[in-house]
């Protein structure tokens, strides 16, 4: 069901410093910061040959990333995202298998302007999983 790894999202307490590390130290191509108001984050996209890294920073105090950073002050991996061919079929199969889809279960438009869903970390070995329509 899952396809390729689309991205790994890393919550960061200092977006400028994290961007500089990926750009200047690791030599990666990075985007300018992109506010994602609907998701409460600012994102920097790190482009790699085989996938992407998303650096996530809170956009406001109610951001889910603010809560994550309150518990993990140095930051850390927030979620992994896998591509699926049909997000509705994937959702229905996962729910039939007893997996929990977060929110109301309906796909939302994600940072890449494609439908996404998040799956409960307790069902995936403590990892928050995002599915994105390929």
MDTraj code that builds the backbone (N, CA, C; nanometers):
import mdtraj as md
import numpy as np

residues = "UNK UNK UNK UNK UNK UNK UNK UNK UNK UNK UNK UNK UNK UNK UNK UNK UNK UNK UNK UNK UNK UNK UNK UNK UNK UNK UNK UNK UNK UNK UNK UNK UNK UNK UNK UNK UNK UNK UNK UNK UNK UNK UNK UNK UNK UNK UNK UNK UNK UNK UNK UNK UNK UNK UNK UNK UNK UNK UNK UNK UNK UNK UNK UNK UNK UNK UNK UNK UNK UNK UNK UNK UNK UNK UNK UNK UNK UNK UNK UNK UNK UNK UNK UNK UNK UNK UNK UNK UNK UNK UNK UNK UNK UNK UNK UNK UNK UNK UNK UNK UNK UNK UNK UNK UNK UNK UNK UNK UNK UNK UNK UNK UNK UNK UNK UNK UNK UNK UNK UNK UNK UNK UNK UNK UNK UNK UNK UNK UNK UNK UNK UNK UNK UNK".split()
xyz = np.array([
    [0.0822, -0.1188, 0.0000],
    [0.0000, 0.0000, 0.0000],
    [0.0869, 0.1256, 0.0000],
    [0.1862, 0.1343, 0.0910],
    [0.2663, 0.2557, 0.0936],
    [0.3682, 0.2520, -0.0198],
    [0.3947, 0.3703, -0.0700],
    [0.4937, 0.3846, -0.1758],
    [0.6232, 0.4373, -0.1182],
    [0.6794, 0.5328, -0.1866],
    [0.8102, 0.5831, -0.1441],
    [0.7975, 0.6746, -0.0230],
    [0.9095, 0.6903, 0.0460],
    [0.9180, 0.7856, 0.1554],
    [0.9138, 0.9247, 0.0945],
    [0.8149, 1.0036, 0.1319],
    [0.8035, 1.1381, 0.0773],
    [0.8915, 1.2349, 0.1533],
    [0.8857, 1.2307, 0.2865],
    [0.9700, 1.3188, 0.3665],
    [0.9759, 1.2733, 0.5115],
    [1.0769, 1.3258, 0.5795],
    [1.0888, 1.3147, 0.7243],
    [1.0766, 1.4572, 0.7771],
    [0.9880, 1.4782, 0.8723],
    [0.9656, 1.6117, 0.9286],
    [1.0356, 1.6221, 1.0628],
    [1.1141, 1.7278, 1.0782],
    [1.1899, 1.7504, 1.2003],
    [1.1456, 1.8835, 1.2607],
    [1.0972, 1.8787, 1.3841],
    [1.0603, 2.0011, 1.4561],
    [1.1886, 2.0652, 1.5059],
    [1.2004, 2.1960, 1.4843],
    [1.3229, 2.2669, 1.5231],
    [1.2885, 2.3907, 1.6052],
    [1.3663, 2.4169, 1.7119],
    [1.3393, 2.5355, 1.7929],
    [1.3911, 2.6641, 1.7284],
    [1.4894, 2.6528, 1.6388],
    [1.5485, 2.7692, 1.5724],
    [1.5570, 2.7386, 1.4235],
    [1.4608, 2.7908, 1.3488],
    [1.4508, 2.7589, 1.2066],
    [1.5708, 2.8108, 1.1274],
    [1.6164, 2.9299, 1.1588],
    [1.7317, 2.9857, 1.0868],
    [1.8571, 2.9028, 1.1092],
    [1.8812, 2.8625, 1.2324],
    [1.9999, 2.7820, 1.2627],
    [1.9914, 2.6449, 1.1956],
    [1.8735, 2.5826, 1.2008],
    [1.8579, 2.4509, 1.1386],
    [1.8751, 2.4604, 0.9873],
    [1.8195, 2.5657, 0.9274],
    [1.8342, 2.5855, 0.7838],
    [1.9813, 2.6025, 0.7472],
    [2.0533, 2.6825, 0.8248],
    [2.1952, 2.7045, 0.7987],
    [2.2742, 2.5742, 0.8095],
    [2.2399, 2.4900, 0.9051],
    [2.3098, 2.3626, 0.9196],
    [2.2925, 2.2769, 0.7948],
    [2.1684, 2.2634, 0.7472],
    [2.1443, 2.1817, 0.6283],
    [2.2069, 2.2436, 0.5031],
    [2.1981, 2.3752, 0.4913],
    [2.2501, 2.4438, 0.3725],
    [2.4023, 2.4557, 0.3756],
    [2.4559, 2.5094, 0.4846],
    [2.5974, 2.5461, 0.4887],
    [2.6890, 2.4320, 0.5326],
    [2.6431, 2.3503, 0.6245],
    [2.7268, 2.2421, 0.6747],
    [2.7101, 2.1164, 0.5895],
    [2.5851, 2.0813, 0.5594],
    [2.5595, 1.9588, 0.4837],
    [2.5523, 1.9818, 0.3330],
    [2.5448, 2.1063, 0.2897],
    [2.5447, 2.1368, 0.1471],
    [2.4154, 2.1050, 0.0745],
    [2.3050, 2.1023, 0.1457],
    [2.1760, 2.0697, 0.0847],
    [2.1108, 2.1939, 0.0243],
    [2.0258, 2.1697, -0.0726],
    [1.9428, 2.2757, -0.1305],
    [1.8227, 2.2945, -0.0374],
    [1.8017, 2.4176, 0.0103],
    [1.6910, 2.4452, 0.1016],
    [1.6047, 2.5576, 0.0454],
    [1.4777, 2.5526, 0.0789],
    [1.3843, 2.6566, 0.0352],
    [1.3876, 2.7738, 0.1318],
    [1.3273, 2.8810, 0.0915],
    [1.2975, 2.9891, 0.1848],
    [1.1898, 2.9383, 0.2808],
    [1.1772, 2.9970, 0.3990],
    [1.0699, 2.9576, 0.4901],
    [0.9326, 2.9794, 0.4256],
    [0.8457, 2.8815, 0.4440],
    [0.7113, 2.8860, 0.3862],
    [0.6102, 2.8759, 0.4998],
    [0.5388, 2.9852, 0.5316],
    [0.4354, 2.9760, 0.6355],
    [0.3188, 2.8883, 0.5878],
    [0.2781, 2.7968, 0.6721],
    [0.1628, 2.7109, 0.6456],
    [0.0594, 2.7423, 0.7539],
    [-0.0123, 2.8514, 0.7343],
    [-0.1031, 2.9030, 0.8370],
    [-0.2068, 2.7988, 0.8788],
    [-0.2606, 2.7260, 0.7829],
    [-0.3636, 2.6265, 0.8142],
    [-0.3110, 2.5151, 0.9050],
    [-0.1802, 2.4926, 0.9035],
    [-0.1204, 2.3863, 0.9841],
    [-0.0441, 2.4399, 1.1052],
    [-0.0350, 2.5715, 1.1165],
    [0.0294, 2.6321, 1.2320],
    [0.1803, 2.6160, 1.2347],
    [0.2417, 2.6057, 1.1168],
    [0.3866, 2.5870, 1.1105],
    [0.4474, 2.6735, 1.0008],
    [0.5761, 2.6978, 1.0161],
    [0.6576, 2.7491, 0.9073],
    [0.7494, 2.6350, 0.8681],
    [0.7611, 2.6111, 0.7380],
    [0.8359, 2.4963, 0.6876],
    [0.9505, 2.5436, 0.6001],
    [1.0646, 2.4796, 0.6157],
    [1.1738, 2.4909, 0.5194],
    [1.1891, 2.3519, 0.4583],
    [1.1864, 2.3459, 0.3266],
    [1.1991, 2.2190, 0.2564],
    [1.3451, 2.1967, 0.2198],
    [1.3995, 2.0842, 0.2609],
    [1.5362, 2.0449, 0.2269],
    [1.5236, 1.9388, 0.1181],
    [1.5736, 1.9703, -0.0004],
    [1.5600, 1.8801, -0.1157],
    [1.6792, 1.7849, -0.1229],
    [1.6512, 1.6562, -0.1238],
    [1.7527, 1.5535, -0.1412],
    [1.7226, 1.4776, -0.2692],
    [1.8174, 1.4022, -0.3193],
    [1.7951, 1.3272, -0.4431],
    [1.6815, 1.2266, -0.4321],
    [1.6680, 1.1638, -0.3146],
    [1.5728, 1.0548, -0.3018],
    [1.4524, 1.0843, -0.2126],
    [1.4506, 1.2006, -0.1466],
    [1.3382, 1.2362, -0.0599],
    [1.3533, 1.3819, -0.0168],
    [1.2763, 1.4214, 0.0816],
    [1.2846, 1.5567, 0.1357],
    [1.2926, 1.5491, 0.2885],
    [1.3473, 1.6543, 0.3465],
    [1.3393, 1.6777, 0.4903],
    [1.2567, 1.8043, 0.5051],
    [1.1632, 1.8043, 0.5963],
    [1.0882, 1.9254, 0.6282],
    [1.1309, 1.9721, 0.7666],
    [1.1810, 2.0929, 0.7729],
    [1.2123, 2.1539, 0.9010],
    [1.0882, 2.2315, 0.9442],
    [1.0311, 2.1962, 1.0587],
    [0.9063, 2.2547, 1.1064],
    [0.9330, 2.3444, 1.2262],
    [0.8757, 2.4630, 1.2217],
    [0.8876, 2.5571, 1.3326],
    [0.7475, 2.6107, 1.3624],
    [0.7135, 2.6291, 1.4912],
    [0.5785, 2.6750, 1.5247],
    [0.5461, 2.8106, 1.4631],
    [0.4257, 2.8231, 1.4179],
    [0.3715, 2.9497, 1.3697],
    [0.2611, 2.9869, 1.4678],
    [0.3012, 3.0485, 1.5780],
    [0.2061, 3.0846, 1.6826],
    [0.2101, 2.9870, 1.7985],
    [0.1556, 3.0316, 1.9104],
    [0.1602, 2.9540, 2.0342],
    [0.0709, 2.8309, 2.0333],
    [-0.0304, 2.8276, 1.9478],
    [-0.1214, 2.7127, 1.9448],
    [-0.0784, 2.6070, 1.8443],
    [0.0347, 2.6251, 1.7828],
    [0.0860, 2.5293, 1.6855],
    [0.1096, 2.3937, 1.7516],
    [0.0752, 2.2842, 1.6811],
    [0.1080, 2.1527, 1.7365],
    [0.2590, 2.1335, 1.7532],
    [0.3376, 2.2047, 1.6759],
    [0.4825, 2.1945, 1.6879],
    [0.5302, 2.2645, 1.8158],
    [0.4605, 2.3678, 1.8599],
    [0.4949, 2.4330, 1.9862],
    [0.4817, 2.3335, 2.1007],
    [0.3766, 2.2543, 2.0995],
    [0.3577, 2.1518, 2.2016],
    [0.4660, 2.0456, 2.1967],
    [0.5033, 2.0058, 2.0763],
    [0.6099, 1.9072, 2.0594],
    [0.7415, 1.9607, 2.1158],
    [0.7730, 2.0874, 2.0821],
    [0.8981, 2.1474, 2.1294],
    [0.8972, 2.1723, 2.2799],
    [0.7794, 2.1917, 2.3382],
    [0.7708, 2.2071, 2.4839],
    [0.8167, 2.0786, 2.5536],
    [0.7925, 1.9648, 2.4897],
    [0.8324, 1.8357, 2.5458],
    [0.9721, 1.7945, 2.4999],
    [1.0172, 1.8498, 2.3871],
    [1.1456, 1.8135, 2.3258],
    [1.2172, 1.9429, 2.2882],
    [1.2767, 2.0075, 2.3847],
    [1.3288, 2.1432, 2.3635],
    [1.4377, 2.1529, 2.2566],
    [1.5078, 2.0448, 2.2295],
    [1.6104, 2.0463, 2.1246],
    [1.5526, 2.0171, 1.9872],
    [1.4245, 1.9816, 1.9820],
    [1.3623, 1.9416, 1.8571],
    [1.3737, 1.7917, 1.8379],
    [1.3409, 1.7464, 1.7190],
    [1.3500, 1.6036, 1.6890],
    [1.2556, 1.5642, 1.5778],
    [1.2632, 1.4371, 1.5417],
    [1.1765, 1.3875, 1.4348],
    [1.0319, 1.3964, 1.4825],
    [0.9499, 1.4629, 1.4038],
    [0.8084, 1.4794, 1.4363],
    [0.7244, 1.3716, 1.3687],
    [0.7480, 1.3481, 1.2389],
    [0.6741, 1.2439, 1.1682],
    [0.7475, 1.2003, 1.0424],
    [0.7031, 1.0867, 0.9890],
    [0.7488, 1.0412, 0.8580],
    [0.6284, 1.0380, 0.7658],
    [0.6524, 1.0650, 0.6382],
    [0.5425, 1.0699, 0.5415],
    [0.5687, 0.9713, 0.4289],
    [0.4693, 0.8870, 0.4052],
    [0.4745, 0.7901, 0.2960],
    [0.3711, 0.8272, 0.1914],
    [0.4046, 0.8017, 0.0669],
    [0.3097, 0.8248, -0.0416],
    [0.2186, 0.7042, -0.0574],
    [0.0946, 0.7319, -0.0931],
    [-0.0031, 0.6276, -0.1276],
    [-0.0704, 0.6673, -0.2578],
    [-0.1083, 0.5680, -0.3361],
    [-0.1713, 0.5956, -0.4652],
    [-0.3120, 0.6509, -0.4484],
    [-0.3842, 0.6011, -0.3495],
    [-0.5234, 0.6416, -0.3269],
    [-0.5430, 0.6606, -0.1770],
    [-0.5498, 0.7841, -0.1339],
    [-0.5548, 0.8123, 0.0098],
    [-0.6836, 0.7608, 0.0738],
    [-0.7944, 0.7607, -0.0005],
    [-0.9203, 0.7110, 0.0559],
    [-0.9169, 0.5596, 0.0726],
    [-0.8637, 0.4891, -0.0266],
    [-0.8518, 0.3436, -0.0159],
    [-0.7564, 0.3067, 0.0972],
    [-0.6461, 0.3817, 0.1103],
    [-0.5507, 0.3556, 0.2184],
    [-0.6176, 0.3779, 0.3536],
    [-0.6900, 0.4890, 0.3671],
    [-0.7601, 0.5186, 0.4923],
    [-0.8573, 0.4066, 0.5277],
    [-0.9369, 0.3660, 0.4310],
    [-1.0390, 0.2645, 0.4578],
    [-0.9767, 0.1308, 0.4964],
    [-0.8676, 0.0926, 0.4289],
    [-0.7990, -0.0327, 0.4623],
    [-0.7400, -0.0246, 0.6028],
    [-0.6758, 0.0861, 0.6348],
    [-0.6153, 0.1006, 0.7670],
    [-0.7208, 0.0975, 0.8775],
    [-0.8315, 0.1676, 0.8556],
    [-0.9380, 0.1667, 0.9562],
    [-0.9950, 0.0266, 0.9739],
    [-1.0094, -0.0471, 0.8631],
    [-1.0590, -0.1843, 0.8701],
    [-0.9633, -0.2740, 0.9487],
    [-0.8360, -0.2405, 0.9470],
    [-0.7337, -0.3154, 1.0211],
    [-0.7217, -0.2687, 1.1664],
    [-0.8037, -0.1691, 1.2055],
    [-0.8036, -0.1212, 1.3431],
    [-0.7081, -0.0065, 1.3707],
    [-0.6497, 0.0496, 1.2666],
    [-0.5592, 0.1633, 1.2849],
    [-0.6417, 0.2907, 1.3024],
    [-0.5874, 0.3846, 1.3792],
    [-0.6586, 0.5090, 1.4078],
    [-0.6081, 0.6224, 1.3189],
    [-0.7022, 0.6847, 1.2507],
    [-0.6736, 0.8033, 1.1704],
    [-0.7041, 0.9232, 1.2589],
    [-0.6104, 1.0172, 1.2660],
    [-0.6293, 1.1339, 1.3523],
    [-0.7251, 1.2343, 1.2896],
    [-0.7803, 1.3204, 1.3737],
    [-0.8744, 1.4216, 1.3263],
    [-1.0079, 1.3581, 1.2941],
    [-1.0757, 1.4164, 1.1954],
    [-1.2081, 1.3655, 1.1582],
    [-1.2022, 1.2531, 1.0549],
    [-1.0813, 1.2121, 1.0171],
    [-1.0667, 1.1018, 0.9218],
    [-1.0726, 1.1434, 0.7768],
    [-1.0974, 1.2701, 0.7528],
    [-1.1020, 1.3194, 0.6151],
    [-0.9679, 1.3822, 0.5790],
    [-0.9178, 1.3541, 0.4585],
    [-0.7905, 1.4135, 0.4163],
    [-0.7973, 1.5662, 0.4151],
    [-0.6858, 1.6265, 0.4519],
    [-0.6679, 1.7718, 0.4454],
    [-0.5593, 1.8004, 0.3424],
    [-0.5549, 1.9204, 0.2929],
    [-0.4494, 1.9583, 0.1991],
    [-0.3237, 1.9895, 0.2799],
    [-0.2140, 1.9204, 0.2477],
    [-0.0889, 1.9353, 0.3212],
    [0.0018, 2.0401, 0.2611],
    [0.1239, 2.0446, 0.3107],
    [0.2218, 2.1455, 0.2718],
    [0.2615, 2.1363, 0.1246],
    [0.2412, 2.0203, 0.0633],
    [0.2749, 2.0038, -0.0785],
    [0.1515, 2.0164, -0.1678],
    [0.0431, 2.0715, -0.1120],
    [-0.0825, 2.0914, -0.1844],
    [-0.1453, 1.9614, -0.2333],
    [-0.1257, 1.8545, -0.1565],
    [-0.1865, 1.7248, -0.1859],
    [-0.2602, 1.6769, -0.0620],
    [-0.3609, 1.5902, -0.0787],
    [-0.4346, 1.5390, 0.0369],
    [-0.3453, 1.4549, 0.1288],
    [-0.3603, 1.4767, 0.2598],
    [-0.2833, 1.4031, 0.3594],
    [-0.3729, 1.3579, 0.4738],
    [-0.3282, 1.2541, 0.5416],
    [-0.3881, 1.2043, 0.6656],
    [-0.2761, 1.1721, 0.7631],
    [-0.3055, 1.1814, 0.8919],
    [-0.2096, 1.1406, 0.9938],
    [-0.2651, 1.0206, 1.0685],
    [-0.1758, 0.9289, 1.1048],
    [-0.2122, 0.8060, 1.1736],
    [-0.1553, 0.8078, 1.3150],
    [-0.2293, 0.7524, 1.4079],
    [-0.1933, 0.7578, 1.5495],
    [-0.0590, 0.6890, 1.5748],
    [0.0318, 0.7586, 1.6447],
    [0.1639, 0.6996, 1.6708],
    [0.1599, 0.5693, 1.7503],
    [0.0605, 0.5515, 1.8346],
    [0.0540, 0.4282, 1.9142],
    [0.0291, 0.3058, 1.8268],
    [-0.0226, 0.3274, 1.7062],
    [-0.0467, 0.2161, 1.6145],
    [0.0750, 0.1870, 1.5262],
    [0.1781, 0.2726, 1.5329],
    [0.2944, 0.2598, 1.4449],
    [0.4247, 0.2747, 1.5227],
    [0.4352, 0.1967, 1.6298],
    [0.5594, 0.1877, 1.7073],
    [0.6072, 0.3219, 1.7583],
    [0.5143, 0.4074, 1.7983],
    [0.5505, 0.5374, 1.8549],
    [0.5837, 0.6441, 1.7525],
    [0.5572, 0.6189, 1.6248],
    [0.5903, 0.7146, 1.5187],
    [0.4623, 0.7725, 1.4596],
    [0.4539, 0.9051, 1.4578],
    [0.3441, 0.9714, 1.3880],
    [0.3680, 0.9514, 1.2385],
    [0.2695, 0.8976, 1.1692],
    [0.2810, 0.8684, 1.0256],
    [0.1850, 0.9575, 0.9499],
    [0.2361, 1.0203, 0.8454],
    [0.1542, 1.0964, 0.7522],
    [0.1470, 1.0184, 0.6229],
    [0.0282, 1.0122, 0.5655],
    [0.0112, 0.9553, 0.4311],
    [-0.0228, 1.0702, 0.3379],
    [0.0412, 1.0703, 0.2210],
    [0.0167, 1.1755, 0.1219],
    [-0.0182, 1.1105, -0.0103],
    [-0.1243, 1.1611, -0.0723],
    [-0.1640, 1.1122, -0.2037],
    [-0.0524, 1.1424, -0.3037],
    [-0.0070, 1.0393, -0.3734],
    [0.1026, 1.0565, -0.4703],
    [0.0520, 1.1234, -0.5972],
])
top = md.Topology()
chain = top.add_chain()
for i, resn in enumerate(residues, 1):
    res = top.add_residue(resn, chain, resSeq=i)
    for name in ("N", "CA", "C"):
        top.add_atom(name, md.element.get_by_symbol(name[0]), res)
traj = md.Trajectory(xyz[None], top)
